[in-house]
Amino acid sequence: MPYPCVTPKEPAVSADQTQLAFDWSCRIMSDGCGFPAPGLHSFLFKPIATVGGFEFNKVMLLAIITSILVIGFFYAAFGKAKVVPGKLQMVGEAGYDFVRRGIVYETLGKKEGEKYVPLMVSLFFFIWIMNIWSVIPLAQFPVSSIIAFPAVLAAIVYVTWVSLTFKRHGFVGFFKNVTGYDKSLGPVLPLVMVIEFFSNLLVRPFTHAVRLFANMFAGHLMLVMFTVASWYLLNSWMIPAAGVSFVMTIAMIGFELFVQAVQAYVFVLLASTYIQGALAEHH
């Protein structure tokens, strides 16, 4: 069946391109039909509603639903926590403990890390659910493939890291921390300090956001491509090729489920590492 997320039209492309990309009656061997390759139009959606010039679309709706799901789940799991946990509380404790012990404690230690566990748990499950929409019927779109969402989350981590570094070390300590100041480096110290300064203050937040965005963006394109190909090839003697493409679609879904969890893990692991660097004493 067609991949629902490719239904919106991109206003920037020509009428012919738009028709080619979304005419599902077009199949291989048909006259004038080319492969409806996915592209940037696969990430554009018509607004669901417009209020005062502000457009509210499907991606925003999915982000809001994600927030409600994460908050609602943990409230239901821990709102009336019991000494002998029920099934939902056990699932919540397992997820919470995975992030707490598997990421935060391993990076920051128990003493320093405990206060940051709620932030990291929230980031992990928010990112994971945003990613997993990619394989949910009707939604079928990873929210984090829109750069604005990873950028905001990376900015939250960045502001936390900078503020903690200032608070723990003061201005001089902050400067040494972000520039990698080390007198033992000798003549190359100025060059190292310049590289470290730009790497930590400019490159770090950029790569933190882009790593998540790029993986989800590429994964979504691959899913769309194989799904569309399965439909496009479903004609005449190319039907066996459509079957192969469909198998690849299933394989890609399985692979994406793995990548979605890994990307949430990596994002939170890096966030914990940055905070650990902010709290560490500079030598």
C-alpha positions in Angstrom: 0.0 0.0 0.0 1.2 3.6 -0.6 3.3 5.2 2.2 0.9 7.8 3.7 3.5 10.3 4.6 4.2 11.1 0.9 0.7 12.6 0.4 1.6 16.3 1.0 2.6 18.4 -2.0 5.6 20.5 -2.2 4.7 24.0 -3.5 8.3 24.7 -4.7 8.3 21.9 -7.3 6.6 22.2 -10.7 3.2 20.8 -11.4 4.6 18.0 -13.5 7.0 16.9 -10.7 4.2 17.1 -8.2 1.9 14.9 -10.3 4.8 12.4 -10.9 5.5 12.2 -7.2 2.0 11.5 -6.0 0.1 9.9 -8.9 -0.4 6.4 -7.5 -2.1 5.2 -10.7 1.3 5.5 -12.3 3.2 2.2 -12.6 6.2 0.9 -14.4 5.5 0.0 -18.0 2.8 2.7 -18.1 3.3 5.5 -20.7 4.8 8.7 -19.4 5.3 7.3 -15.9 8.7 7.7 -14.2 9.7 6.4 -10.7 8.2 8.7 -8.1 11.4 9.2 -6.2 11.1 10.5 -2.6 12.7 13.9 -1.9 12.2 17.0 0.2 8.5 16.9 -0.6 8.3 13.8 1.6 9.0 16.1 4.6 6.5 18.8 3.8 2.9 18.7 5.1 -0.1 20.8 4.4 -1.2 22.7 7.6 -4.0 21.1 9.6 -5.0 24.5 10.9 -3.8 28.1 10.6 -4.3 30.5 13.5 -3.1 34.1 13.1 -0.6 33.1 10.4 0.8 30.2 12.5 0.5 26.9 10.6 -0.1 23.8 12.7 0.8 20.6 10.8 1.1 16.8 11.2 4.6 16.9 12.6 3.7 19.4 15.3 0.7 17.2 16.2 2.9 14.1 16.5 5.3 16.1 18.7 2.4 17.1 21.0 1.1 13.5 21.1 4.6 12.4 22.0 4.8 14.7 24.9 1.4 13.6 26.2 2.3 9.9 25.8 5.6 10.3 27.7 4.1 12.4 30.5 0.9 10.3 30.7 2.9 7.0 30.9 5.2 8.1 33.7 2.3 9.7 35.6 0.3 6.5 35.3 3.3 4.4 36.3 4.5 6.5 39.2 1.6 8.7 40.2 0.4 6.2 42.8 3.6 4.1 43.2 3.3 1.0 45.3 5.8 -1.0 47.3 4.8 -4.0 45.3 4.6 -2.6 41.8 1.9 -3.4 39.3 2.7 -4.3 35.6 2.7 -0.7 34.4 4.9 0.5 37.3 7.3 -2.4 36.6 7.6 -1.3 33.0 8.1 2.3 34.0 10.8 1.3 36.6 12.6 -0.8 34.0 12.7 2.1 31.5 13.7 4.6 34.2 16.3 2.3 35.6 17.8 1.6 32.2 18.6 5.3 31.6 19.6 5.9 35.2 22.0 3.0 35.6 22.9 2.3 32.0 23.7 5.9 31.0 23.7 8.4 33.8 25.4 6.5 36.5 27.9 5.0 34.1 28.8 8.5 32.9 28.4 10.8 35.9 28.4 8.4 38.8 25.6 8.0 41.3 26.4 11.0 43.5 26.6 13.6 40.7 24.3 12.0 38.3 21.1 11.4 40.4 19.9 15.0 40.0 20.2 14.8 36.2 18.3 11.5 35.8 14.8 13.0 35.3 16.2 15.2 32.4 18.0 12.3 30.7 15.0 10.0 31.1 12.7 12.7 29.6 15.1 13.2 26.7 15.5 9.5 26.0 11.8 8.6 25.9 10.8 11.8 24.1 13.4 11.2 21.3 12.6 7.5 21.1 8.9 8.0 20.7 9.5 10.8 18.2 11.6 8.4 16.2 9.3 5.4 16.4 6.4 7.3 14.8 8.2 6.4 11.6 6.9 2.8 11.6 3.5 3.5 13.2 0.6 3.2 10.7 -1.1 6.4 9.7 1.7 8.5 11.4 4.6 7.0 9.5 6.9 9.9 10.0 9.8 10.4 12.4 9.4 13.8 14.1 13.1 14.1 14.6 13.7 14.1 10.9 12.7 17.8 11.0 15.9 19.6 12.2 14.0 22.0 14.4 13.2 19.3 17.0 16.8 17.9 17.4 18.1 21.5 17.4 15.9 22.5 20.3 16.8 19.4 22.3 20.5 20.0 21.6 20.1 23.6 22.7 18.6 22.5 26.0 21.6 20.3 26.6 24.0 23.0 25.4 22.5 25.6 27.8 22.6 23.1 30.7 26.3 22.3 29.9 27.4 26.0 29.7 25.5 27.1 32.8 26.8 24.2 34.8 30.4 24.9 33.7 30.1 28.5 34.8 28.4 27.6 38.1 31.0 25.0 39.0 34.2 26.7 37.8 33.5 30.4 37.3 34.6 32.4 34.3 38.3 31.5 34.3 37.5 27.8 34.9 34.9 27.9 32.1 37.5 29.4 29.7 40.0 26.6 30.6 37.3 24.0 30.3 36.1 24.9 26.8 39.6 25.6 25.5 41.4 22.6 26.8 43.9 24.7 28.5 47.0 22.7 29.5 50.4 24.4 30.1 52.2 21.1 29.3 51.3 21.5 25.6 53.9 24.2 25.2 54.1 26.1 21.9 51.1 24.4 20.4 48.8 25.5 23.3 47.4 28.6 21.5 46.4 26.5 18.4 44.8 23.8 20.6 42.9 26.4 22.6 41.4 27.9 19.4 40.4 24.5 18.0 38.9 23.4 21.3 37.0 26.7 21.7 35.3 26.4 18.4 34.8 22.7 18.7 33.1 22.9 22.1 31.1 26.1 21.6 30.1 25.9 18.0 30.6 22.4 16.5 29.4 20.4 19.5 25.8 21.5 19.6 25.6 21.4 15.8 26.8 17.8 15.6 24.7 16.8 18.6 21.6 17.9 16.7 22.6 16.8 13.2 23.6 13.3 14.2 20.0 12.5 15.3 18.4 14.5 12.5 20.5 13.0 9.7 19.9 9.4 10.8 16.2 9.8 11.0 16.1 11.8 7.7 18.0 9.2 5.8 16.1 6.3 7.3 12.8 7.9 6.4 13.9 8.4 2.8 14.9 4.8 2.5 11.6 3.5 3.9 9.7 5.8 1.5 11.8 4.7 -1.4 11.3 1.0 -0.9 7.6 1.4 -0.1 7.0 3.5 -3.2 9.1 1.1 -5.3 7.0 -1.9 -4.1 3.9 -0.1 -5.4 5.5 1.2 -8.6 6.8 -2.2 -9.7 3.6 -4.0 -9.0 2.8 -4.3 -12.7 3.2 -6.9 -15.5 6.4 -9.1 -15.3 7.9 -6.7 -12.7 5.7 -8.1 -9.9 8.5 -10.3 -8.6 10.7 -7.2 -8.3 7.9 -5.6 -6.3 8.0 -8.6 -4.0 11.8 -8.1 -3.4 11.2 -4.4 -2.8 8.5 -5.3 -0.3 10.8 -7.6 1.6 13.4 -4.8 1.7 10.7 -2.6 3.2 10.1 -5.0 6.0 13.8 -5.4 6.6 14.2 -1.6 6.7 11.4 -1.3 9.2 13.2 -3.8 11.5 16.5 -1.9 11.0 14.9 1.4 11.7 13.4 0.1 15.0 17.0 -0.6 16.0 18.4 2.7 14.8 15.6 4.7 16.5 16.5 3.3 19.9 20.2 3.6 19.3 19.9 7.3 18.3 17.9 8.1 21.5 20.6 6.3 23.5 23.5 8.1 21.8 21.8 11.5 22.2 21.4 11.0 25.9 24.8 9.4 26.3 26.4 12.5 24.7 24.3 14.8 26.8 25.5 13.0 29.9 29.1 13.1 28.7 28.9 16.9 28.2 27.5 17.4 31.7 30.2 15.2 33.1 32.8 17.4 31.4 31.1 20.5 32.9 31.3 19.0 36.4 34.8 17.6 36.2 37.7 19.5 37.8 40.1 21.0 35.3 43.7 20.0 35.7 
